[in-house]
Amino acid sequence: MGTTIGDILISYDVDRFHPQVKQSLQNLGYFDNFKNPGDPKISSDSAMADLKRVCIAVGAKLEKAVTVKATEFVGI
């Protein structure tokens, strides 16, 4: 579970350092919008591991998060 490669949607809350977490994820190739044909193809497990690693690196407490394979969705 969570190991299928595809487009991944990440949603998270951190206690602080949100700009640093966001920038660190973007440095890893993630985007802050839905429409990017060149999005990295990864698994939801890998995305969660990246998010946890980034939070530790910048000193943020990850309060809640979900990473899902985003095959079809609508968002704003």
Backbone as JSON, one array per atom type, in Angstrom:
{
  "sequence": "MGTTIGDILISYDVDRFHPQVKQSLQNLGYFDNFKNPGDPKISSDSAMADLKRVCIAVGAKLEKAVTVKATEFVGI",
  "N": [[0.83, -1.18, 0.0], [0.54, 2.17, -0.86], [2.79, 2.22, -2.43], [2.58, 2.39, -5.14], [3.53, 3.98, -8.09], [2.95, 7.31, -9.19], [1.09, 10.37, -9.87], [1.14, 12.42, -7.08], [-0.7, 13.77, -4.41], [-0.19, 15.97, -1.79], [-1.12, 16.92, 1.44], [-0.76, 18.93, 4.27], [-0.21, 19.96, 7.69], [1.78, 22.03, 9.65], [3.46, 23.04, 12.66], [5.03, 25.29, 12.6], [7.34, 27.21, 10.55], [6.31, 26.97, 7.96], [6.81, 28.23, 5.36], [9.48, 27.38, 4.91], [9.23, 24.58, 4.89], [7.56, 24.25, 2.66], [9.22, 25.36, 0.62], [11.39, 23.61, 0.75], [10.2, 21.2, -0.06], [9.53, 21.94, -2.66], [12.11, 22.23, -3.64], [12.74, 19.59, -3.83], [11.37, 18.86, -6.04], [8.61, 18.95, -5.99], [5.4, 20.55, -6.58], [3.39, 23.53, -6.04], [0.87, 23.61, -7.04], [-1.93, 22.29, -8.97], [-1.85, 21.65, -11.74], [0.57, 20.44, -13.52], [2.3, 19.13, -15.94], [4.78, 17.91, -15.78], [5.1, 16.76, -13.3], [6.78, 15.04, -10.63], [6.9, 11.49, -10.67], [6.05, 9.52, -8.16], [5.69, 7.44, -5.2], [3.02, 7.34, -2.73], [4.0, 6.64, -0.24], [6.7, 7.35, -0.5], [6.43, 10.11, -0.83], [5.37, 10.84, 1.67], [7.54, 10.14, 3.28], [9.44, 11.96, 2.3], [8.23, 14.38, 3.11], [8.24, 14.1, 5.94], [11.03, 14.0, 6.38], [11.79, 16.56, 5.45], [10.44, 18.2, 7.31], [11.76, 17.51, 9.69], [14.32, 18.42, 9.02], [13.97, 21.22, 8.83], [13.04, 21.83, 11.31], [10.34, 21.76, 11.94], [7.24, 20.73, 13.42], [5.4, 18.09, 12.34], [2.07, 18.08, 12.16], [-0.26, 16.95, 11.04], [-0.9, 14.96, 8.16], [-1.48, 13.89, 4.79], [-0.89, 11.77, 2.08], [-1.67, 10.98, -1.16], [-2.32, 8.92, -4.01], [-3.04, 10.62, -6.84], [-5.2, 10.21, -9.07], [-7.56, 11.07, -10.24], [-9.15, 14.05, -9.64], [-10.64, 17.05, -8.29], [-9.83, 20.37, -7.62], [-9.17, 23.5, -5.94]],
  "CA": [[0.0, 0.0, 0.0], [1.3, 3.41, -0.91], [4.03, 2.08, -3.18], [2.31, 2.57, -6.56], [4.09, 5.24, -8.61], [2.0, 8.14, -9.91], [0.98, 11.75, -9.4], [0.83, 12.38, -5.66], [-1.2, 14.98, -3.77], [0.21, 16.05, -0.38], [-1.73, 17.96, 2.26], [-0.13, 18.83, 5.58], [-0.19, 21.08, 8.63], [2.95, 22.06, 10.52], [3.3, 24.02, 13.72], [5.81, 26.5, 12.26], [8.27, 27.1, 9.42], [5.61, 26.54, 6.74], [7.52, 28.61, 4.13], [10.67, 26.56, 4.74], [8.78, 23.24, 4.5], [7.1, 24.36, 1.27], [10.37, 25.57, -0.26], [12.19, 22.38, 0.74], [9.49, 20.24, -0.92], [9.71, 22.4, -4.04], [13.49, 21.9, -4.01], [12.76, 18.16, -4.14], [10.65, 18.65, -7.29], [7.16, 19.05, -5.82], [4.82, 21.81, -7.01], [2.34, 24.02, -5.16], [-0.37, 23.73, -7.8], [-2.43, 21.02, -9.46], [-1.61, 21.37, -13.16], [1.97, 20.43, -13.92], [2.5, 17.88, -16.66], [6.07, 17.32, -15.48], [5.18, 16.38, -11.88], [7.54, 13.8, -10.4], [6.1, 10.29, -10.44], [6.55, 8.86, -6.96], [4.65, 6.76, -4.44], [2.56, 8.11, -1.58], [4.94, 6.36, 0.85], [7.89, 8.18, -0.72], [6.05, 11.5, -0.58], [5.27, 11.01, 3.12], [8.91, 10.1, 3.81], [10.05, 13.25, 1.96], [7.63, 15.4, 3.98], [8.78, 13.91, 7.3], [12.44, 14.37, 6.34], [11.85, 18.02, 5.32], [10.03, 18.8, 8.59], [12.87, 17.32, 10.63], [15.44, 19.26, 8.59], [13.73, 22.64, 9.11], [12.64, 21.98, 12.7], [8.89, 21.9, 12.08], [6.51, 19.56, 13.91], [4.35, 17.68, 11.42], [0.89, 17.84, 12.99], [-1.08, 15.98, 10.32], [-0.56, 14.92, 6.75], [-1.98, 12.79, 3.97], [-0.35, 11.7, 0.73], [-2.5, 10.06, -1.91], [-2.15, 8.85, -5.46], [-4.07, 11.52, -7.36], [-5.49, 9.82, -10.44], [-8.63, 11.94, -10.72], [-9.63, 14.89, -8.55], [-10.92, 18.43, -8.59], [-9.39, 21.19, -6.5], [-8.94, 24.93, -6.16]],
  "C": [[0.88, 1.24, 0.0], [2.57, 3.34, -1.72], [3.82, 2.24, -4.68], [2.81, 3.95, -7.0], [3.02, 6.0, -9.38], [2.08, 9.58, -9.45], [0.47, 11.71, -7.96], [0.37, 13.75, -5.18], [-0.82, 14.91, -2.29], [-0.55, 17.19, 0.27], [-1.17, 17.81, 3.66], [-0.35, 20.1, 6.39], [1.07, 20.93, 9.48], [2.77, 23.17, 11.55], [4.0, 25.34, 13.43], [6.67, 26.2, 11.05], [7.59, 26.62, 8.14], [6.34, 26.96, 5.46], [8.76, 27.74, 3.86], [10.31, 25.13, 4.32], [8.37, 23.26, 3.03], [8.27, 24.49, 0.32], [11.22, 24.3, -0.36], [11.52, 21.31, -0.13], [9.62, 20.65, -2.39], [11.13, 22.12, -4.53], [13.64, 20.43, -4.37], [11.97, 17.84, -5.41], [9.14, 18.67, -7.18], [6.69, 20.43, -6.27], [3.72, 22.23, -6.05], [1.04, 24.28, -5.91], [-0.72, 22.39, -8.42], [-2.04, 20.68, -10.88], [-0.15, 21.54, -13.51], [2.24, 19.11, -14.62], [3.82, 17.19, -16.36], [6.23, 16.9, -14.03], [5.99, 15.1, -11.71], [6.6, 12.64, -10.11], [6.74, 9.53, -9.29], [5.41, 8.12, -6.28], [4.21, 7.64, -3.27], [3.45, 7.86, -0.36], [6.19, 7.23, 0.73], [7.6, 9.65, -0.43], [5.96, 11.77, 0.92], [6.67, 11.02, 3.75], [9.63, 11.42, 3.52], [9.53, 14.34, 2.89], [8.17, 15.3, 5.4], [10.23, 14.36, 7.38], [12.6, 15.89, 6.29], [11.49, 18.68, 6.65], [11.13, 18.66, 9.64], [14.01, 18.29, 10.3], [15.23, 20.73, 8.94], [13.26, 22.89, 10.54], [11.15, 22.19, 12.92], [8.29, 20.6, 12.61], [5.39, 19.27, 12.92], [3.14, 17.28, 12.24], [-0.07, 16.86, 12.35], [-0.73, 16.06, 8.85], [-1.26, 13.75, 6.08], [-1.3, 12.9, 2.61], [-1.14, 10.63, 0.0], [-2.13, 10.06, -3.38], [-3.32, 9.6, -6.07], [-4.33, 11.19, -8.83], [-6.6, 10.66, -11.04], [-9.17, 12.72, -9.53], [-9.93, 16.28, -9.08], [-10.48, 19.25, -7.39], [-9.22, 22.64, -6.92], [-7.75, 25.34, -5.33]]
}
